[in-house]
């Protein structure tokens, strides 16, 4: 039986892994949707992969891409904290309006399942990026309440280990340039998870209608690390420079909001209702 998937942000770290994993099954048709032309060209070629250049901020493009789709995985987002804080308009257009456009397209096109990739930064909403992710979660909840024909599920994850612009990439770039690696605050803690594992969990959610019903938020179980400990693990002999926290950055992230109601717990995930 053929299943058609639409993956927004398909050229990103998580989206590209999902494209590769889902396209292995030749019965799956993958519509890889992204605004990054080069990133799309770098995705695998295959008879069951359709590469669509477009922006989630354009409702018409999103709805056209979602026509006839069974499953939508919404990964597209602006994520960089520094860029986000000083480019609020494109941030809102992508993370808020774009998420609304995707949710509406899922409703109009009668998509069976839609997964929104959120962030642990949505729980505090202290950064502008975190606020947009929180709004994204609320949009998904609204879509769940107003569209009983589609299963709307949110995946709220910590930091991907291999996402573009992550702290490992920054440190590697600084070391290659013979610069002193920078650390914002030695007391800063973050949850990290392998991008490959997130992709596997998303695919698991798609198949589990019972334990991951519409309107729920799925939170992977992750380990919390001190940033300084991670740096010392990989570069024990390097000096580092403390530069202080960035605007909107907290010392610790939370995985659950105060109003989240835990309804189920499994070895690798927690299922909550906001």
N, C-alpha and C positions, 0 to 999 in steps of 0.2 A: 504494500500500500504506500503510495507516494505522500510524503509530508513536505510542505513548503514552508521554509523558515525565512524570516526577514531579520537580519542582524544589523542594527544601527551602530555606528562607530566600529564597523567591521575591520577597519585597518588598525585599530588600537591593539594594545597588549592582550586584553581579554577577548575582544572580538575576533582577532586573527586566529587565536587558538580554537575558539568555537567553530569558526569556518572550517578549519582543518579537521576537527574531530567529527563534526556533523556531516561533512561532505564525503567521508569514508564510505558511508552507506549510500550506494548509488540510487537508492529509492528516494533519498532526500534531495530536494531542490533548495539551494541556498541563495538567497538574494542578499549580497553583501553591499550595504549602503553606507557611504561615507563621503565627507566633503574633501578628504585627502586623496587627490588624484594619484600621487606617487605611491601612497600606502595601498591603495586598491590594486595598482599594477603589480605590487610585490606579493599579493596574495596568490595562493596556488591557482593554477589553471585547471579547469575540469568542465566536462559537459554539463555537470549539475550545479555549477557555480555561475551566478549572474552578478556582475559587478555594476553597481548603480552609483553614479556620482551625483550627490545631492546633499542638501542641508536639512536637518530636522526642524530648523526654524522656518522652512517653507512647507506649509501645510499641504499644498497641492502635490508637491513632490513626494511627501511621506504617504499620503493617501493613495497615490498612484502605485507606489512601491508595495503597499500593503494589500492591494487588491488580489484576492484569491489566495492569501496567505493563511496557513494554519496556526503558526507560532511566531510571535515577535519577541526578540530579546533586545531590550533597549539599553545599549552600552554607551551611546554617544553622550559626551559631556565635556565641558571645560573643567579641568581639574587642578591646574597649577595655581597654588595659593597666591604667589606674587602677581602673576598676570591677572588673576581673577579680581583681586582687590582694586586694581587700577583700570579695569576694563569691564565695568559693571554692566553696560548695555549689552555687549555680545554674550556675557555670562548669563544674563537673564534670558536673552533670546534663545540661547542654546539649552540651558539647563532647566528653565521653567517653561517658556513658550514651546520649546522643542519637545519637552516631555508631554505637555498638554496636546500638542499636535499628534504625537505618537499614540497617546491614549484615545484620542478622538478617532484616529484612523483605525485603531483596533475595534472600536465600537461600530463604526460605519461599515467596515469590511467584514464584520462578524468573525473576527479572529477567535480561535478556540482558547489559546493560552498566551498571556503576555507577561514577561518577566522584566522588572525594572531593576537595574543595578544601582544601588544606593551606596552610601558611605557611612562609616561610624561617625563622621563629622556632622551628620544630620541630627545626632542626638542632643548636641549642645547648641548648635546654631550660632556659634560665636563668630565665625568667619562668614563672609558673604557667600563663599562657596558652600559652607555648611548649611546656610539658610536656603540656598537654592535646592540642595539635595533634600532638605526637610520638606520644602514645597513640592518637590517631585514625589516624595512618598505620599503626601496628602492628595496630590492629583491622582495617584494610583488608587488611593482609598476611595476617592470620589468616583472614579471610573468603575471600581468594583461595586459600589452601591447603586450606580445608575445603569449598569449593563450586566444583567444576570446571565447573559449568554456567553460572556467571556470570563475566563479565570485570570484575574489580575493578582500576581504575586510579586513581592519585593524581596530582593537579596541585598541585605545590608552587611557589607564586608569591611574589613580593616584594610591596611595598605597592601597592595600587590607588590611582591618582591621584584618583579621584572617590569613594572610599568615604566613608561618613558618619563624621565625627569625625576625618578625616585632618588632617595638619598644615596643608594649604592652607586648609581650612575653619576651623581654629582661628585662623590668622593673619587671615583675612578678618573673622571675628567680632570679634577684638580691635581691628582697625583701625576697623571701623564704630563700635565703642564708645569710640573715642578712647583706647584703652589702648595701652601699649607692647607690641609683639609679643614673644613669649617664644621663646627657643631653649634647648634643654636643654644642649647642648655644641657649640661650634663645630667640633669634630673628628668629630662624629657623622656616619656615612655610612649611607645606605640605598639599597636597590634599589627603583626605581619602575617601574611598568608601567601602561599605559592599561587601564582596566577593559574597554573595548571590545575590545582585543586579546586579553585573557584569555578573553573570551566566544568570540571567533573560534577561539582555540586549543582550547577545550573542545569546540566543535562539530567541529573537525578531528580531535580524539582519538576522538570517538564513531564517526567514519567510518573510522578507520585501525586495523584489528584487527592488521595485520601488524607495523607499526613501534611500536605502543603496546599490546603484549600484556598480558594479565592479570598482576598482581603488579608492574608497573613503576611508577616515579615519573617524571612528566614535569616537567621544570624549564625554564620559558621563559628564553631569553637576554635579560638585562636589563642596563641600564647602572647603575652605582653612582654616587650623587651625594653630595657633602657637603651637609648640611642648610643650612649657612650660604650656600653657593653658590646653592642654589635660592631662598632668601629674597632674596638680593641681585639675582637675575635678575628677579624680579617687583616687588620693592620696594626699588630701589637707594638711595632717598633717606631711608628710614626708619631710625630708631634701633631697637635691639632690646635685650632684657634677657636675660641668661643665668641660668637657674634651676636648672641641674644635672640630671643624669640621674635618671630615676625608678627605683623599685625594680624589679629584674629586667630593666632596660634595658641593652643593650650598645652600645659605640661602633660596632661593625660587625656586620653579619649575614652569615652564610654560606649559600650556596645548596645546598651538598652536605655530607652527613655524611661522616665519615672512612671509614665502612664502605660507602658507596655505590659500586657498581661500574658505571661508565659502559659501556653496551652499544651505544649508537648516538648519533650527533650529526647534527643537521640545521641548516639556516640559522637557524631560529627556536626550536628546542628541543634539550634534551639528555635522553636516555632512560637512566634508571639502574635497577638492581636493588639494593634495600637489603640 
